Amino acid sequence: MPTKGVLLVFVGLMITELLASLDQTTFTTALPTIAGQLRGVDQQLWVLTAYLLTSTVSLPIYGWIGKDLIGRRKAPFLAAIRLFVVGSIISGFAGDS
C-alpha cells in the first residue's frame, strides 16, 4: 500500500476514534444532569450499563453488516458518521427545560 493510502487510513481511524470519544464523553457528562432532572439518580448506573452493553453488542453486528452483508465499502462507515453528526446537531439545538 502506498504511503498516501496508509496516511489516509490512519487519519480516518483517528477521526473515528475522536467521534467515539466525543460520544462517550458527552454521554457521561450529561447523564448526572439528566438523571437529576428526571429524579432517577439511583437508576443512573443502569442507564450507563445499558448504554455500554448496547454499544458493545451493536459493534460486531455493524462489522458483520459492513463486511459480509454489504461488502468492504465505505458507504456503511460514512452512513454511521452522518447519523452521528445529524444526531449531534439535533441534540445541539435541543432546548432546555
N, CA, C and O atoms as a GROMACS GRO file, in nm:
protein
  388
    1MET      N    1   0.085  -0.117   0.000
    1MET     CA    2   0.000   0.000   0.000
    1MET      C    3   0.090   0.124   0.000
    1MET      O    4   0.186   0.131   0.077
    2PRO      N    5   0.060   0.219  -0.084
    2PRO     CA    6   0.141   0.341  -0.087
    2PRO      C    7   0.129   0.421   0.042
    2PRO      O    8   0.034   0.406   0.119
    3THR      N    9   0.228   0.506   0.063
    3THR     CA   10   0.232   0.586   0.186
    3THR      C   11   0.110   0.677   0.198
    3THR      O   12   0.059   0.697   0.308
    4LYS      N   13   0.063   0.731   0.087
    4LYS     CA   14  -0.054   0.819   0.089
    4LYS      C   15  -0.178   0.742   0.136
    4LYS      O   16  -0.259   0.795   0.211
    5GLY      N   17  -0.192   0.618   0.091
    5GLY     CA   18  -0.306   0.536   0.133
    5GLY      C   19  -0.302   0.503   0.281
    5GLY      O   20  -0.405   0.506   0.348
    6VAL      N   21  -0.185   0.471   0.331
    6VAL     CA   22  -0.169   0.441   0.474
    6VAL      C   23  -0.200   0.564   0.557
    6VAL      O   24  -0.266   0.555   0.660
    7LEU      N   25  -0.153   0.678   0.513
    7LEU     CA   26  -0.179   0.803   0.584
    7LEU      C   27  -0.329   0.835   0.584
    7LEU      O   28  -0.382   0.880   0.686
    8LEU      N   29  -0.396   0.813   0.473
    8LEU     CA   30  -0.539   0.838   0.464
    8LEU      C   31  -0.618   0.746   0.558
    8LEU      O   32  -0.711   0.791   0.625
    9VAL      N   33  -0.582   0.620   0.562
    9VAL     CA   34  -0.647   0.526   0.653
    9VAL      C   35  -0.622   0.565   0.798
    9VAL      O   36  -0.713   0.561   0.881
   10PHE      N   37  -0.501   0.604   0.829
   10PHE     CA   38  -0.466   0.644   0.965
   10PHE      C   39  -0.545   0.768   1.009
   10PHE      O   40  -0.593   0.773   1.121
   11VAL      N   41  -0.557   0.866   0.920
   11VAL     CA   42  -0.634   0.987   0.952
   11VAL      C   43  -0.782   0.952   0.971
   11VAL      O   44  -0.846   1.004   1.062
   12GLY      N   45  -0.835   0.863   0.888
   12GLY     CA   46  -0.973   0.819   0.904
   12GLY      C   47  -0.996   0.750   1.037
   12GLY      O   48  -1.098   0.773   1.102
   13LEU      N   49  -0.904   0.666   1.078
   13LEU     CA   50  -0.915   0.599   1.208
   13LEU      C   51  -0.906   0.698   1.323
   13LEU      O   52  -0.976   0.684   1.423
   14MET      N   53  -0.820   0.799   1.310
   14MET     CA   54  -0.809   0.899   1.416
   14MET      C   55  -0.938   0.980   1.429
   14MET      O   56  -0.981   1.011   1.540
   15ILE      N   57  -0.999   1.016   1.317
   15ILE     CA   58  -1.125   1.091   1.321
   15ILE      C   59  -1.236   1.005   1.381
   15ILE      O   60  -1.318   1.055   1.459
   16THR      N   61  -1.240   0.879   1.346
   16THR     CA   62  -1.340   0.788   1.402
   16THR      C   63  -1.322   0.773   1.552
   16THR      O   64  -1.420   0.772   1.627
   17GLU      N   65  -1.201   0.761   1.597
   17GLU     CA   66  -1.175   0.750   1.741
   17GLU      C   67  -1.212   0.878   1.813
   17GLU      O   68  -1.261   0.874   1.926
   18LEU      N   69  -1.190   0.991   1.749
   18LEU     CA   70  -1.231   1.120   1.807
   18LEU      C   71  -1.383   1.125   1.824
   18LEU      O   72  -1.432   1.168   1.928
   19LEU      N   73  -1.457   1.080   1.723
   19LEU     CA   74  -1.603   1.079   1.734
   19LEU      C   75  -1.650   0.985   1.844
   19LEU      O   76  -1.743   1.018   1.918
   20ALA      N   77  -1.589   0.868   1.855
   20ALA     CA   78  -1.627   0.774   1.961
   20ALA      C   79  -1.597   0.831   2.099
   20ALA      O   80  -1.679   0.818   2.190
   21SER      N   81  -1.484   0.895   2.115
   21SER     CA   82  -1.450   0.956   2.243
   21SER      C   83  -1.544   1.072   2.275
   21SER      O   84  -1.585   1.089   2.390
   22LEU      N   85  -1.578   1.150   2.174
   22LEU     CA   86  -1.672   1.259   2.193
   22LEU      C   87  -1.809   1.208   2.237
   22LEU      O   88  -1.873   1.266   2.324
   23ASP      N   89  -1.854   1.100   2.176
   23ASP     CA   90  -1.982   1.040   2.212
   23ASP      C   91  -1.982   0.995   2.357
   23ASP      O   92  -2.076   1.025   2.431
   24GLN      N   93  -1.881   0.923   2.398
   24GLN     CA   94  -1.876   0.872   2.536
   24GLN      C   95  -1.858   0.984   2.637
   24GLN      O   96  -1.917   0.980   2.745
   25THR      N   97  -1.777   1.084   2.604
   25THR     CA   98  -1.756   1.195   2.696
   25THR      C   99  -1.884   1.276   2.715
   25THR      O  100  -1.917   1.314   2.827
   26THR      N  101  -1.955   1.301   2.607
   26THR     CA  102  -2.080   1.376   2.615
   26THR      C  103  -2.182   1.300   2.697
   26THR      O  104  -2.252   1.358   2.780
   27PHE      N  105  -2.191   1.171   2.675
   27PHE     CA  106  -2.288   1.090   2.748
   27PHE      C  107  -2.260   1.089   2.898
   27PHE      O  108  -2.350   1.110   2.978
   28THR      N  109  -2.136   1.064   2.935
   28THR     CA  110  -2.104   1.057   3.077
   28THR      C  111  -2.110   1.194   3.145
   28THR      O  112  -2.132   1.201   3.266
   29THR      N  113  -2.090   1.301   3.070
   29THR     CA  114  -2.101   1.434   3.128
   29THR      C  115  -2.247   1.475   3.149
   29THR      O  116  -2.280   1.537   3.250
   30ALA      N  117  -2.333   1.441   3.054
   30ALA     CA  118  -2.472   1.483   3.061
   30ALA      C  119  -2.558   1.392   3.148
   30ALA      O  120  -2.663   1.436   3.195
   31LEU      N  121  -2.518   1.270   3.169
   31LEU     CA  122  -2.602   1.174   3.241
   31LEU      C  123  -2.639   1.218   3.383
   31LEU      O  124  -2.756   1.206   3.418
   32PRO      N  125  -2.547   1.268   3.466
   32PRO     CA  126  -2.589   1.310   3.600
   32PRO      C  127  -2.693   1.422   3.600
   32PRO      O  128  -2.784   1.422   3.682
   33THR      N  129  -2.680   1.516   3.508
   33THR     CA  130  -2.777   1.625   3.500
   33THR      C  131  -2.914   1.573   3.457
   33THR      O  132  -3.016   1.609   3.515
   34ILE      N  133  -2.915   1.489   3.356
   34ILE     CA  134  -3.041   1.434   3.308
   34ILE      C  135  -3.106   1.348   3.416
   34ILE      O  136  -3.226   1.359   3.439
   35ALA      N  137  -3.028   1.265   3.481
   35ALA     CA  138  -3.084   1.179   3.586
   35ALA      C  139  -3.136   1.262   3.703
   35ALA      O  140  -3.238   1.227   3.763
   36GLY      N  141  -3.068   1.370   3.736
   36GLY     CA  142  -3.114   1.456   3.845
   36GLY      C  143  -3.245   1.524   3.812
   36GLY      O  144  -3.333   1.535   3.898
   37GLN      N  145  -3.261   1.571   3.688
   37GLN     CA  146  -3.384   1.637   3.648
   37GLN      C  147  -3.501   1.540   3.639
   37GLN      O  148  -3.616   1.578   3.662
   38LEU      N  149  -3.472   1.416   3.608
   38LEU     CA  150  -3.578   1.316   3.600
   38LEU      C  151  -3.598   1.240   3.731
   38LEU      O  152  -3.676   1.145   3.738
   39ARG      N  153  -3.528   1.284   3.834
   39ARG     CA  154  -3.533   1.222   3.966
   39ARG      C  155  -3.503   1.072   3.960
   39ARG      O  156  -3.572   0.990   4.021
   40GLY      N  157  -3.399   1.039   3.886
   40GLY     CA  158  -3.362   0.899   3.870
   40GLY      C  159  -3.215   0.875   3.896
   40GLY      O  160  -3.152   0.793   3.829
   41VAL      N  161  -3.158   0.946   3.994
   41VAL     CA  162  -3.016   0.932   4.022
   41VAL      C  163  -2.982   0.789   4.063
   41VAL      O  164  -2.873   0.739   4.033
   42ASP      N  165  -3.075   0.722   4.132
   42ASP     CA  166  -3.049   0.585   4.174
   42ASP      C  167  -3.048   0.487   4.056
   42ASP      O  168  -2.998   0.376   4.070
   43GLN      N  169  -3.102   0.527   3.942
   43GLN     CA  170  -3.103   0.442   3.822
   43GLN      C  171  -2.991   0.476   3.724
   43GLN      O  172  -2.983   0.417   3.616
   44GLN      N  173  -2.906   0.569   3.761
   44GLN     CA  174  -2.801   0.616   3.672
   44GLN      C  175  -2.705   0.505   3.631
   44GLN      O  176  -2.662   0.500   3.516
   45LEU      N  177  -2.671   0.417   3.721
   45LEU     CA  178  -2.580   0.308   3.689
   45LEU      C  179  -2.640   0.214   3.586
   45LEU      O  180  -2.570   0.163   3.498
   46TRP      N  181  -2.770   0.191   3.596
   46TRP     CA  182  -2.837   0.103   3.499
   46TRP      C  183  -2.838   0.164   3.359
   46TRP      O  184  -2.822   0.094   3.260
   47VAL      N  185  -2.856   0.294   3.352
   47VAL     CA  186  -2.855   0.362   3.222
   47VAL      C  187  -2.716   0.352   3.160
   47VAL      O  188  -2.704   0.323   3.041
   48LEU      N  189  -2.613   0.374   3.238
   48LEU     CA  190  -2.477   0.364   3.188
   48LEU      C  191  -2.446   0.221   3.143
   48LEU      O  192  -2.384   0.201   3.039
   49THR      N  193  -2.489   0.123   3.220
   49THR     CA  194  -2.467  -0.016   3.183
   49THR      C  195  -2.540  -0.051   3.054
   49THR      O  196  -2.484  -0.119   2.968
   50ALA      N  197  -2.664  -0.006   3.040
   50ALA     CA  198  -2.740  -0.032   2.917
   50ALA      C  199  -2.674   0.034   2.796
   50ALA      O  200  -2.671  -0.025   2.688
   51TYR      N  201  -2.622   0.154   2.815
   51TYR     CA  202  -2.554   0.224   2.705
   51TYR      C  203  -2.429   0.147   2.661
   51TYR      O  204  -2.408   0.125   2.542
   52LEU      N  205  -2.348   0.107   2.757
   52LEU     CA  206  -2.226   0.034   2.722
   52LEU      C  207  -2.257  -0.103   2.662
   52LEU      O  208  -2.189  -0.146   2.569
   53LEU      N  209  -2.359  -0.171   2.714
   53LEU     CA  210  -2.397  -0.302   2.661
   53LEU      C  211  -2.449  -0.289   2.518
   53LEU      O  212  -2.413  -0.369   2.431
   54THR      N  213  -2.533  -0.190   2.493
   54THR     CA  214  -2.585  -0.168   2.359
   54THR      C  215  -2.473  -0.135   2.261
   54THR      O  216  -2.471  -0.185   2.149
   55SER      N  217  -2.381  -0.053   2.304
   55SER     CA  218  -2.267  -0.018   2.220
   55SER      C  219  -2.180  -0.140   2.190
   55SER      O  220  -2.132  -0.157   2.078
   56THR      N  221  -2.158  -0.222   2.291
   56THR     CA  222  -2.074  -0.340   2.274
   56THR      C  223  -2.140  -0.444   2.184
   56THR      O  224  -2.071  -0.508   2.104
   57VAL      N  225  -2.269  -0.462   2.196
   57VAL     CA  226  -2.340  -0.562   2.116
   57VAL      C  227  -2.354  -0.515   1.971
   57VAL      O  228  -2.344  -0.595   1.878
   58SER      N  229  -2.378  -0.386   1.951
   58SER     CA  230  -2.401  -0.337   1.815
   58SER      C  231  -2.273  -0.331   1.732
   58SER      O  232  -2.281  -0.335   1.609
   59LEU      N  233  -2.158  -0.321   1.793
   59LEU     CA  234  -2.034  -0.309   1.718
   59LEU      C  235  -2.005  -0.433   1.631
   59LEU      O  236  -1.977  -0.416   1.513
   60PRO      N  237  -2.011  -0.556   1.684
   60PRO     CA  238  -1.989  -0.672   1.597
   60PRO      C  239  -2.097  -0.689   1.490
   60PRO      O  240  -2.069  -0.735   1.379
   61ILE      N  241  -2.221  -0.651   1.524
   61ILE     CA  242  -2.329  -0.660   1.424
   61ILE      C  243  -2.302  -0.563   1.310
   61ILE      O  244  -2.317  -0.598   1.193
   62TYR      N  245  -2.263  -0.442   1.345
   62TYR     CA  246  -2.230  -0.343   1.242
   62TYR      C  247  -2.111  -0.390   1.159
   62TYR      O  248  -2.109  -0.372   1.037
   63GLY      N  249  -2.014  -0.451   1.222
   63GLY     CA  250  -1.899  -0.504   1.149
   63GLY      C  251  -1.939  -0.616   1.055
   63GLY      O  252  -1.888  -0.624   0.943
   64TRP      N  253  -2.030  -0.702   1.098
   64TRP     CA  254  -2.078  -0.811   1.013
   64TRP      C  255  -2.154  -0.756   0.893
   64TRP      O  256  -2.137  -0.803   0.781
   65ILE      N  257  -2.238  -0.655   0.917
   65ILE     CA  258  -2.313  -0.594   0.807
   65ILE      C  259  -2.217  -0.528   0.709
   65ILE      O  260  -2.232  -0.543   0.588
   66GLY      N  261  -2.120  -0.457   0.761
   66GLY     CA  262  -2.026  -0.386   0.675
   66GLY      C  263  -1.932  -0.477   0.599
   66GLY      O  264  -1.888  -0.443   0.489
   67LYS      N  265  -1.900  -0.592   0.654
   67LYS     CA  266  -1.803  -0.681   0.590
   67LYS      C  267  -1.870  -0.789   0.507
   67LYS      O  268  -1.839  -0.804   0.389
   68ASP      N  269  -1.962  -0.863   0.566
   68ASP     CA  270  -2.019  -0.979   0.498
   68ASP      C  271  -2.143  -0.948   0.416
   68ASP      O  272  -2.160  -1.000   0.306
   69LEU      N  273  -2.229  -0.864   0.468
   69LEU     CA  274  -2.356  -0.841   0.403
   69LEU      C  275  -2.344  -0.740   0.288
   69LEU      O  276  -2.391  -0.767   0.177
   70ILE      N  277  -2.283  -0.627   0.313
   70ILE     CA  278  -2.272  -0.522   0.212
   70ILE      C  279  -2.139  -0.531   0.138
   70ILE      O  280  -2.133  -0.502   0.019
   71GLY      N  281  -2.036  -0.571   0.207
   71GLY     CA  282  -1.904  -0.573   0.147
   71GLY      C  283  -1.818  -0.462   0.205
   71GLY      O  284  -1.868  -0.372   0.272
   72ARG      N  285  -1.692  -0.470   0.179
   72ARG     CA  286  -1.599  -0.371   0.235
   72ARG      C  287  -1.603  -0.243   0.153
   72ARG      O  288  -1.514  -0.216   0.072
   73ARG      N  289  -1.706  -0.168   0.175
   73ARG     CA  290  -1.722  -0.038   0.110
   73ARG      C  291  -1.720   0.068   0.217
   73ARG      O  292  -1.734   0.039   0.336
   74LYS      N  293  -1.704   0.190   0.174
   74LYS     CA  294  -1.703   0.298   0.270
   74LYS      C  295  -1.843   0.351   0.300
   74LYS      O  296  -1.859   0.435   0.388
   75ALA      N  297  -1.945   0.303   0.228
   75ALA     CA  298  -2.081   0.354   0.245
   75ALA      C  299  -2.136   0.331   0.387
   75ALA      O  300  -2.190   0.426   0.444
   76PRO      N  301  -2.126   0.213   0.447
   76PRO     CA  302  -2.179   0.197   0.583
   76PRO      C  303  -2.104   0.282   0.685
   76PRO      O  304  -2.163   0.335   0.779
   77PHE      N  305  -1.977   0.294   0.666
   77PHE     CA  306  -1.894   0.376   0.756
   77PHE      C  307  -1.935   0.522   0.749
   77PHE      O  308  -1.952   0.588   0.852
   78LEU      N  309  -1.950   0.572   0.629
   78LEU     CA  310  -1.989   0.712   0.611
   78LEU      C  311  -2.133   0.736   0.657
   78LEU      O  312  -2.165   0.843   0.707
   79ALA      N  313  -2.219   0.637   0.639
   79ALA     CA  314  -2.357   0.650   0.687
   79ALA      C  315  -2.360   0.661   0.839
   79ALA      O  316  -2.437   0.739   0.894
   80ALA      N  317  -2.278   0.584   0.907
   80ALA     CA  318  -2.272   0.591   1.053
   80ALA      C  319  -2.219   0.727   1.099
   80ALA      O  320  -2.269   0.783   1.197
   81ILE      N  321  -2.121   0.779   1.031
   81ILE     CA  322  -2.068   0.911   1.066
   81ILE      C  323  -2.173   1.019   1.042
   81ILE      O  324  -2.190   1.109   1.123
   82ARG      N  325  -2.244   1.009   0.929
   82ARG     CA  326  -2.351   1.106   0.902
   82ARG      C  327  -2.460   1.100   1.008
   82ARG      O  328  -2.508   1.204   1.054
   83LEU      N  329  -2.498   0.979   1.047
   83LEU     CA  330  -2.601   0.963   1.150
   83LEU      C  331  -2.556   1.025   1.282
   83LEU      O  332  -2.634   1.091   1.350
   84PHE      N  333  -2.430   1.005   1.318
   84PHE     CA  334  -2.377   1.064   1.440
   84PHE      C  335  -2.378   1.216   1.433
   84PHE      O  336  -2.416   1.282   1.530
   85VAL      N  337  -2.336   1.272   1.320
   85VAL     CA  338  -2.331   1.417   1.306
   85VAL      C  339  -2.472   1.477   1.309
   85VAL      O  340  -2.494   1.580   1.373
   86VAL      N  341  -2.566   1.414   1.240
   86VAL     CA  342  -2.704   1.464   1.241
   86VAL      C  343  -2.762   1.457   1.383
   86VAL      O  344  -2.828   1.551   1.427
   87GLY      N  345  -2.738   1.347   1.452
   87GLY     CA  346  -2.785   1.336   1.591
   87GLY      C  347  -2.722   1.439   1.681
   87GLY      O  348  -2.788   1.492   1.771
   88SER      N  349  -2.596   1.469   1.659
   88SER     CA  350  -2.528   1.571   1.739
   88SER      C  351  -2.584   1.710   1.711
   88SER      O  352  -2.599   1.791   1.802
   89ILE      N  353  -2.615   1.736   1.586
   89ILE     CA  354  -2.673   1.867   1.552
   89ILE      C  355  -2.811   1.881   1.615
   89ILE      O  356  -2.843   1.986   1.671
   90ILE      N  357  -2.894   1.778   1.605
   90ILE     CA  358  -3.026   1.783   1.665
   90ILE      C  359  -3.016   1.802   1.816
   90ILE      O  360  -3.091   1.880   1.874
   91SER      N  361  -2.924   1.731   1.879
   91SER     CA  362  -2.903   1.745   2.022
   91SER      C  363  -2.855   1.884   2.059
   91SER      O  364  -2.891   1.938   2.164
   92GLY      N  365  -2.772   1.942   1.974
   92GLY     CA  366  -2.720   2.076   2.000
   92GLY      C  367  -2.827   2.183   1.996
   92GLY      O  368  -2.818   2.283   2.068
   93PHE      N  369  -2.927   2.164   1.913
   93PHE     CA  370  -3.036   2.261   1.903
   93PHE      C  371  -3.149   2.235   2.001
   93PHE      O  372  -3.245   2.312   2.006
   94ALA      N  373  -3.140   2.128   2.078
   94ALA     CA  374  -3.246   2.097   2.173
   94ALA      C  375  -3.248   2.204   2.282
   94ALA      O  376  -3.144   2.247   2.331
   95GLY      N  377  -3.367   2.243   2.319
   95GLY     CA  378  -3.381   2.344   2.424
   95GLY      C  379  -3.374   2.282   2.562
   95GLY      O  380  -3.385   2.160   2.577
   96ASP      N  381  -3.355   2.365   2.660
   96ASP     CA  382  -3.355   2.315   2.798
   96ASP      C  383  -3.488   2.349   2.863
   96ASP      O  384  -3.561   2.437   2.817
   97SER      N  385  -3.519   2.278   2.969
   97SER     CA  386  -3.649   2.299   3.032
   97SER      C  387  -3.639   2.369   3.164
   97SER      O  388  -3.741   2.394   3.228
   0.00000   0.00000   0.00000
